[in-house]
Amino acid sequence: MPHIVVEHSGNLSGSLDVAGLLQCLKQAAVETGQVQEEGLRIRTLASEHSLVGDGHPGNAFIHITVRIRPGRSEAVKTRIVENLHEAACAWLQPQFETMALGLTIELQEIDIAFRRLRSTLPTSPELIK
């Protein structure tokens, strides 16, 4: 069950189409062939207070964390990150053209030894990867 968490500075809340960005990231993740839509969890966290770079109030950030179960090769993990990065950059192009914006994407492997799951969502066990 991959998770994609999009953290962003609060000053993007009025200008960023958050729902559109989440759909863009979902499509990019599924297109890798490594993520199935039914097992995907995508969410945003807006930082009400943040300090970006030199502290100018117009500076903004987006940090995307991708959390997946272990077992994928370095090449596959790279493909996931690259696909998401390219999609996010394309989606955010209007913001890059009009404001100071930093985008980062990081992939983390979930330590399943210390993870517990209970779900009644309509997903099959093979989708929880």
N, C-alpha and C positions, 0 to 999 in steps of 0.2 A: 504494500500500500504506500506508494510514493506520496510525499508531502511537498508542496511548493508553498513557501511562505514569502510574501512580498512585503518587506518593511519599507516605509517611505516617510519622508519628512512631511510634517503637517501642512506646509505651505503648498503642497501639491493637491490637497484635498479638493479644492475648487476647480482646478484646471485639468486634472487627470481623470480620464474615463477608466475608472478602476474595473468595472465589470468587463469592459472591452479588453483591457490588459489581461485579466484572468482568462478570458476566452482565448486570447492569442497564445498565452502560455500553455493552456490545455492542449490546443491544437498542435503546437510545436512539440510538446512532450509526447503526445500520442504518435505523431509522425516519425518519431525515432524507432518505433517498433518495439521499444523496451518498456513502455508504459501503456497500460490499458485503462481506458477512460473510467470504467466502473470502480477501479481501485484508487483513483487519484483524489487527493484532498488538496485544494488550493484555497489560500486565504490571504488577507492583507492585515497589516498592523500599521496604523498611522501613528507616528511619533508626534505627540502634541508639542513637546519641547525637544528641539535638537539644535546642535551647533555644527554647521557644515563649513569646512575650510576656514576662511578668515572670519567667519561669523556674520557675513553680509546676510541680511534677512531674505534676499532673493535666491540664495544658494539652496539647492535641493539635492536629495539623494534618494536612490532606490537600491535596496539590497535584496537580492533574491536568493533564498536558501532552498536547495533541493535536497531532500532526505530520502534515501533509498535503502533497501535491504542490501547486504553485502553479496558478493558473488559475481558481479559483472567485471569484465575486463577493463583495463585502462582505456582501451580504444572505445569501448561502448560508453564509458563514463564521459570521455572527452566528447563523443558525439552528442550525448544528452546536453552537456553544458554548452557546446557550440551552437546547437540547434536553438536552445532557449535564448542564448545571447543574441544570435542573429534576429530572431523573431522580436525580442524585446527592443532591440535597437531600431528596427524598422517601425514598430508600433510607436515608439517614443520619439521618432524623428522630429515631429513638430515641437516638442519640448526642448530637444537638443538645439533647435534653431532659434529659440526665443528666450532661453534662460540658462543659467549656470546649473548643470545637472550632472551628478555622478551616478553611474550605474555599475553595480558589481553583482556577480553571480558566483555562488559557491555550492559545491556538491559535497554532502556529508553522508557517510554510511551509518545506518542505524545499528547499534550494538544490540542484536536481538536477544542476547542473554539477559538483558536488563529491560526488556520491553514486554508489556502485557497488552493483550487486545481482547476486547469483547465487543461484538457488533451484531446488530440485527439488520444492517444494511444489506440490500440484495446483491451481494458479491459472493463469488465462489472462492474457495481457499486458494486456487491457483492464481487468482487475481491479486492476492495480498502479497505483493513482492516489493 
